[in-house]
């Protein structure tokens, strides 16, 4: 009897293991941003990399501002090109439990989308160790001035945190124009990306709930008065994944009768 129970437990454990690493397929994944895609009902953040936020700006090699976050999303879309994508699910994203970490590849390819984005200069390796999987790809992209590296930009992680005084990256970063470059990278009047009308504002009071800031929907009483948002988001999920909570005056005031 004990042997039978042990075998049943072993089979159950093996089944759970297979299910936890089983790949997810979708013919037409939805691209959320430069390092996030959705397959079916599961949203994956690409493993080991960070791309510019959708509303992030960069400087090109002519010192002109450009929407690098939108371009990073478009680059991921071009890489996929309508092909099937397989994502090996590595479990919930530590930064946002509703999303998962995924090692995602195109059908028939052995190189991950993460590595391809780093090679093309539209994502950064985020593994701190010198033996990080994409360190060599990032170094080559930087030397060849691919993608983001041809200009000047803030690391996506620092942009997400609202850190405006961090180190700048890229071939076009000039110390003698540091102030002007930072003003271009972090403008007071951040232009709203198309169809992304959720306003985000960094706020110290948001830290009480473990957040970086507060987001405001069009239905919020605070929305019209927020004329200079720090961030723009396309969905509440995107805002929450970035560490923002909904403004309290957005919540329904309807009382049960």
N, C-alpha and C positions, 0 to 999 in steps of 0.2 A: 504493500500500500504506500509506504514511504517512497519507494522507488518510483512508483507511478506519479506521486505528487511532485517529486523532484523533476521528472521528465516534463510534466505539464508546465512547471515553473520555468524550466529551461527553454521550452518552445515559446512560451509567452514572452520571455526576455528577448529571445532572438527576433521574434516578430516585432516587438517594440523598437528594437535597434534598427531593423530594416525600414520600418515606417518612418523613423526619425531622420534617416539620411536619404530617404527616397527622393529622387528629383521631381521637380514640378515642371510641366511643359505647358506652353501656350503659343499658339501660332502668331498671335498679335499682342505682345505685351504692351502695357500702358507705361510710357516713360514719364516719371514724375519729376525728375530733375537729372543732373549730370551723373549721379551715382545711385539713383533709386528707380526701381521699376516694379511694376505690379503684374503678377501672373495669377489670373483667376481672382481669388479673394485674398491672396497673400501679397503683401508689399515687402520687397527685399531691398536692403541697403547693400551695395556691392562690398564684398569682403576686402578689407585691407587698404582701402583708398578713400579719399575725400575729393569731391569736385566742388567748384564754386556754387554757392547758394543761388537759387533761381533769380533773386533780385540783386545779386552782387555785381559790382562794376570793376573793371580793370583798366589799365592804361596800355595802349598798343605801342609799337616801336616808333610811332610818329608823335607820341605824347598826347594822343587823343583818347578820350574815354570811350569804352565800348561795353556792351552788355555780355560779359563773359559767361555769366551764369546761364543765360539763354543759349549761348553758343555751345556751352558744355552739354546741355540737354540735347541740342540738335546734333552734336557729334555722336552721342550715344545712339540716337535715333538712326543716324547714317550707318553706324557700325552694324546695327542689327539689320537694317535694310529689309524688313519684312520677313526675315528668317525665323525659324523656331528657336526658342531659347530654353535651355535647361538650367535650373537652379538647384544646387544641392543645399538644402536647408540646414544651417548651422545653429538654429535656435533663435530665440528672441534677441532683439537688439538691446544691449544693456542700457543704452541711452533712451530707448523708447520701446516699451514692451509690445506695443501693437504692431511693430514692424519686426522683420526677421533679418538676420544676416545671411547672405547667399553667395555661394561661389557659382557664378552664372557664366555659361558658355553658349556659343552659337552651335546649332546642330552640325555635327561633323568636325568641329574645331576642338583642339586641345588647349589652346590659349584662352584664358579667362577674359571676360570683358574688362575686369579690373586692370589687368596687365596691359591690354590694348589701349585703354584710356590714358594710362600713365605714359606709355610709349609715345602717344600722340600729343602729350603735353597738356591734357585737359583734366587730369586728376593727379593728386599727390599721394605718394606712399605715406601711410600713417603708422607703419611699424617702426618703433623707435630703435630697435637693435640694428647694429651694423650689418647683420646678415638678413635683413628684411627682404622678403621675396622680390620687391619691386624697386629696391634701391638702385640697382644698375640701370634699370629702365628709366628711372627718374633722372639719374645723372646724365644719361645719353640725351634725353629730351632737353635737359637744361643746356648742355653743351651745344646742341644743334638748334637751340632757340625755337623749339616746337611749341605750338599752341600758346598757352599762358606765358611761357618763358621768354617769348620774344619781347614782351612788354614789362609791366610792373604790376604787382598785385599783392594783396594781403592773403596769407594762408587761410583757406576756408575755415579752419577751426577757430582762428582768431576773429574772423569776420562774424562767425556764429555767436561768439561770446561778446561781441560789441567792442572788442579791443582795437582802438584806433591808433594806438601808439606803439604797436608791435613792429617787429622786423618786416620789411618789405622784400619781396622776392622778384627775380626776373632781371633780364639784361638791360632794361631801360630805366632802372631805379637810379636816380641821381641824388646824391646827398645835398647838392647845392639847390635842388628844387624840391626838397622833402616836403615842405609845407604845402606847396601848390599841388603836389601829387596826392597827398593825403586828403586835401580838400576835394579833389576829383574822385578819389576812391570812396570817400564818405561824405557825399554832399548833404547839405542841410535839407534840400528839397529833392528827395529821392524819387525818381520817376516811377510811377506805377507800371509794372509789366502788364501786358494785355490779359484781361480776364482774371487778374489777381488783385482783388480790391479789399482784402483783409489787412487792416493796419496793425502794425506791431510797434510797441514802445518799450524800451528798456526801463525798468522801474525797480528801485531798491525795495519797495514794499512787496514786490512779487517774490522776493527771496524767502519771505515767511512761509510760503507754500512750496519752496524748493524750486522756483522758476527764475528765469532770467528777466522776463518781461510780461507784458499784458497785451493781448490782441483784442481788436475792436471790430465787430461786424457792422454792416450797414444798418442793422436793426437796433444797434446800441445807441443810447442817448449820448454817449461820449464821442460817437463817430464824427459828427460834423466839426466838433471843436478841436480834434486832433489834426492839425494842418501840416505838421512836419513829422511823419512817422519815421522810425529808425529802420523798419523792415516792412516788406509787403509779402503777403502769403496768398497762395492760390486756394487753400482749403484749411479747414480747422485742423485736420490731421497734420498738415505740414507745419502749422503754427505750433501745435502741441509737441511735435517731434523736435522742433527747434528750441523747446524749453519755455514756451509762452503759455500762459493761462488766459482763459476768456475773462473779459471785464465783467465784474459783477452786475453792472447795470444792463448787461445783455440778456440776463436770465429772465425767464418768463415771470411776470408779476401776477399771473392768473391764480386766483385762490379757489380751492375746491369748495363747492357749495354743499 
